[in-house]
Amino acid sequence: MDKLIAFCGLDCGKCDAYIATKNNDQALREKTAKLWSKLNNATILPEHINCEGCRMDGAKTVFCSTMCEIRRCAIGKGCEICGDCPQMDVCDKLEPILANNREASVNLQKPAMMQTERIILRPWREDDADVLYKWASDPEVGPRAGWSPHKSVDESREIIRTIFGGEGMWAVEFKETNEPIGCVGYLTAAHSNLVLADDECEVGYWIARPYWGQGICTEAMKMVVDYCFNVKEFSTLWGDYFPENPASGKVMEHCGFKDTGRETVCPNLVVGGDRPVKIMRLVR
């Protein structure tokens, strides 16, 4: 689970207090203090607007650190997020947030488990870090998907905590070895490399090199496509790949995607952000 997702499911990365702290933006601190003072009928000063995230180490606002009943309850129960609590659906503390913020509700959902005869799609666990590093440190894997090879087990563990642990990400576990051999998933419009509508998403995937050419990635992606259309009810799925990695395009073709004939660049990619990618699309 992304550490910037609060216990309640809200995204701390979108909070003005977090943004002001991250960017040391005094003007935003003053603006936020004035707004929060009015909303809460209390005196809130700019120096109170310092927060590094509800579940992160470091500074917290007074509300987050001492007054938030949801945070206190989750910590007391040992829950990573409220989605881990069996009482979530009947929680009167959480209900006002979920009723008014669909994204928070989505963020609290745990990824479903899906399987075929050969593979299981399941949530990533921190104890997967060693095997993730084994595959993700391969210089032939990450750059083909736009990310740098992992440099240590600790880096792999942090990737699991902050990126792979969220909604829409699955470890591809090979049943024969009982270990993850890759990752598949989707990104919503807010996090996509492409410009998407709210009812669209971007799919992504990678498989460890020893398992290339066996149809495993296609097998995994077909389950993700089914999940995106029939569970999440997205209208359109998008994907992109580097032209020099045609095997990635073949995976999407086997899943029904069509070449749009368009290319773009994805500047947020760690590797290849200045190189064109081909855009594929699948309509429900």
C-alpha positions in Angstrom: 0.0 0.0 0.0 1.3 3.4 -1.0 2.5 5.1 2.3 0.9 8.4 1.3 -2.5 6.8 1.4 -3.9 7.6 4.9 -5.5 5.1 7.2 -8.9 6.4 6.0 -8.0 6.1 2.3 -7.5 9.7 1.5 -4.4 10.6 -0.5 -2.0 12.6 1.7 0.0 13.4 -1.4 -2.9 15.7 -2.5 -3.2 17.5 0.9 -2.1 21.1 0.9 -0.3 20.6 4.2 1.8 17.8 2.7 2.5 19.8 -0.5 3.5 22.9 1.5 5.8 20.8 3.7 7.3 18.9 0.7 8.0 22.2 -1.2 8.6 24.4 1.8 5.9 26.7 0.4 5.3 29.4 3.0 2.6 31.0 0.9 0.6 27.8 0.7 1.0 27.3 4.5 -0.5 30.7 5.1 -3.3 30.1 2.6 -4.1 26.7 4.1 -4.0 27.9 7.7 -6.5 30.7 6.8 -8.8 28.2 5.1 -8.6 25.6 7.8 -9.1 28.2 10.6 -12.4 29.3 8.9 -13.6 25.7 8.2 -12.9 24.5 11.8 -13.7 27.8 13.6 -10.3 27.6 15.3 -7.0 29.4 15.3 -4.6 27.5 13.0 -1.3 29.2 12.3 1.0 28.7 9.3 3.6 27.0 11.5 0.9 24.3 12.2 0.8 23.4 8.5 3.6 20.8 8.5 2.8 17.2 7.6 4.8 14.4 5.9 1.8 12.0 5.7 -0.6 10.2 8.0 1.3 6.9 7.9 4.8 8.3 7.2 7.5 9.0 9.7 8.1 12.7 10.4 6.0 15.8 11.0 2.2 15.7 11.4 -0.4 18.3 11.8 -1.9 18.5 15.3 -5.1 16.9 14.1 -3.3 14.0 12.5 -1.0 13.3 15.4 -3.4 13.7 18.3 -7.0 14.3 17.3 -7.8 12.0 14.4 -9.9 9.1 15.8 -9.6 7.1 12.7 -5.8 7.1 12.8 -5.8 6.3 16.5 -8.2 3.4 16.0 -6.3 1.9 13.1 -3.0 2.1 15.0 -4.6 0.6 18.1 -5.9 -2.4 16.1 -2.6 -2.9 14.3 -4.2 -2.2 10.8 -2.0 -0.9 8.0 -5.1 0.9 6.6 -8.8 0.8 7.5 -9.4 -1.6 4.7 -7.7 -4.3 6.9 -10.4 -3.9 9.6 -13.4 -6.3 9.4 -15.6 -3.5 10.8 -14.8 -1.1 8.0 -18.2 -1.3 6.3 -20.0 -0.4 9.5 -17.6 2.1 10.9 -19.4 5.4 11.8 -16.0 7.2 12.0 -15.1 6.3 8.4 -18.5 6.5 6.8 -18.6 10.3 6.2 -15.3 10.1 4.3 -16.2 7.2 2.2 -19.7 8.7 1.4 -18.0 11.9 0.0 -14.8 10.6 -1.5 -15.0 7.7 -3.9 -11.2 7.7 -4.3 -10.8 7.0 -0.6 -13.1 4.0 -0.9 -11.1 2.6 -3.9 -7.8 3.1 -2.0 -9.0 1.0 0.8 -9.9 -2.0 -1.4 -7.5 -4.8 -1.4 -6.5 -6.3 -4.8 -8.5 -9.4 -5.7 -6.7 -12.7 -6.1 -7.1 -14.4 -9.5 -5.5 -17.6 -10.9 -5.0 -19.9 -13.9 -3.5 -23.4 -13.9 0.0 -21.9 -14.0 -0.1 -18.6 -12.1 -1.7 -16.7 -9.3 -2.3 -12.9 -9.2 -2.0 -11.9 -5.6 -1.1 -8.8 -3.5 2.6 -8.1 -3.0 4.1 -8.7 0.4 7.1 -7.2 2.0 8.7 -10.7 2.3 8.7 -10.8 -1.5 11.6 -8.2 -1.5 14.4 -10.8 -2.0 12.8 -12.5 -5.0 11.7 -9.1 -6.4 15.3 -7.9 -6.3 16.5 -11.1 -7.9 14.4 -10.4 -11.0 14.1 -6.6 -10.9 17.9 -6.1 -10.7 18.2 -7.6 -14.2 19.3 -4.7 -16.5 17.3 -6.3 -19.3 14.0 -6.1 -17.5 13.3 -2.6 -16.0 14.4 -0.3 -18.8 12.1 -2.1 -21.2 9.2 -1.0 -19.0 10.5 2.5 -18.2 12.2 1.9 -14.8 15.7 1.5 -13.5 17.1 -1.9 -12.3 16.8 -2.3 -8.6 20.0 -1.7 -6.7 19.3 -3.5 -3.4 16.8 -5.6 -1.6 15.9 -2.6 0.5 15.0 -0.7 -2.6 12.8 -3.6 -3.7 11.1 -3.6 -0.3 10.5 0.1 -0.5 9.0 -0.3 -4.0 6.6 -2.9 -2.6 5.6 -0.6 0.2 5.1 2.5 -1.9 4.1 1.4 -5.4 3.3 -2.3 -5.7 1.2 -2.4 -2.5 -1.7 -0.4 -3.8 -5.0 -1.1 -5.5 -4.5 -2.3 -9.1 -1.1 -4.0 -8.6 -0.6 -7.8 -8.5 2.4 -10.1 -8.0 2.5 -12.8 -10.7 3.2 -15.9 -8.6 4.4 -19.0 -10.6 2.7 -22.0 -9.0 5.6 -24.3 -9.8 8.0 -22.3 -7.7 5.6 -20.5 -5.3 7.4 -17.2 -5.9 6.6 -14.0 -7.8 8.1 -13.8 -11.3 6.7 -10.4 -12.3 4.1 -7.7 -11.8 0.9 -6.7 -13.6 -1.7 -4.0 -13.0 -3.4 -0.8 -14.0 -3.0 2.9 -13.3 -6.1 5.2 -13.0 -6.3 8.5 -14.8 -4.7 10.3 -11.8 -1.5 8.3 -12.0 -1.3 7.3 -15.7 1.5 8.2 -18.0 -1.2 9.1 -20.6 -4.0 11.7 -20.5 -7.1 9.6 -19.6 -10.8 10.1 -18.7 -11.9 9.1 -15.2 -13.5 5.9 -16.5 -10.3 4.8 -18.3 -7.1 3.2 -17.1 -3.6 2.3 -18.3 -2.3 -1.3 -18.0 1.3 -2.3 -17.3 3.3 -5.5 -16.8 6.7 -7.1 -16.7 7.9 -10.7 -16.3 11.3 -12.0 -15.3 13.6 -12.9 -18.2 13.7 -16.7 -17.6 9.9 -16.7 -18.2 9.8 -14.7 -21.4 8.3 -16.4 -24.4 6.0 -18.7 -22.5 2.8 -16.8 -22.7 2.7 -16.1 -19.0 2.5 -12.3 -19.3 -0.5 -12.6 -21.7 -2.1 -15.1 -19.4 -1.8 -12.6 -16.5 -2.9 -9.6 -18.5 -6.1 -11.4 -19.7 -7.1 -11.7 -16.0 -6.3 -8.0 -15.5 -8.4 -7.0 -18.5 -11.3 -9.0 -17.3 -11.0 -7.4 -13.8 -10.8 -3.9 -15.2 -13.9 -4.3 -17.4 -16.1 -6.5 -15.3 -15.2 -5.5 -11.7 -13.9 -1.9 -12.0 -16.2 -1.2 -15.0 -13.6 0.9 -16.9 -14.8 1.9 -20.4 -11.4 1.8 -22.1 -8.0 0.4 -21.4 -4.8 1.9 -22.7 -1.3 0.6 -22.9 2.0 1.8 -24.4 5.4 0.2 -25.3 8.7 1.2 -26.7 9.0 0.2 -30.4 12.3 -1.5 -29.7 10.4 -3.9 -27.4 7.8 -5.4 -29.8 7.2 -8.4 -27.5 5.4 -6.0 -25.1 3.1 -4.9 -28.0 2.4 -8.5 -28.8 1.1 -9.1 -25.3 -1.5 -6.4 -25.7 -2.4 -7.6 -29.2 -3.0 -11.1 -27.7 -5.3 -9.5 -25.2 -7.4 -7.7 -27.9 -5.7 -4.3 -27.9 -5.5 -2.4 -31.2 -2.7 -0.1 -32.4 -4.0 3.5 -32.4 -1.3 4.6 -34.8 -0.2 7.2 -32.3 3.0 7.8 -30.5 3.8 10.0 -27.5 6.5 10.4 -24.9 6.0 9.8 -21.2 8.3 12.2 -19.3 7.5 10.7 -15.9 9.2 7.4 -16.8 12.6 7.0 -15.0 14.1 5.4 -18.1 13.1 6.4 -21.6 11.1 9.4 -20.7 12.4 11.2 -23.8 11.8 8.3 -26.2 8.5 7.7 -28.1 6.1 4.9 -27.1 3.4 3.4 -29.3 -0.1 3.7 -27.9 -2.6 0.7 -27.8 -6.3 0.7 -26.9 -9.0 -1.7 -25.9 -12.6 -0.6 -25.7 -15.1 -2.5 -23.6 
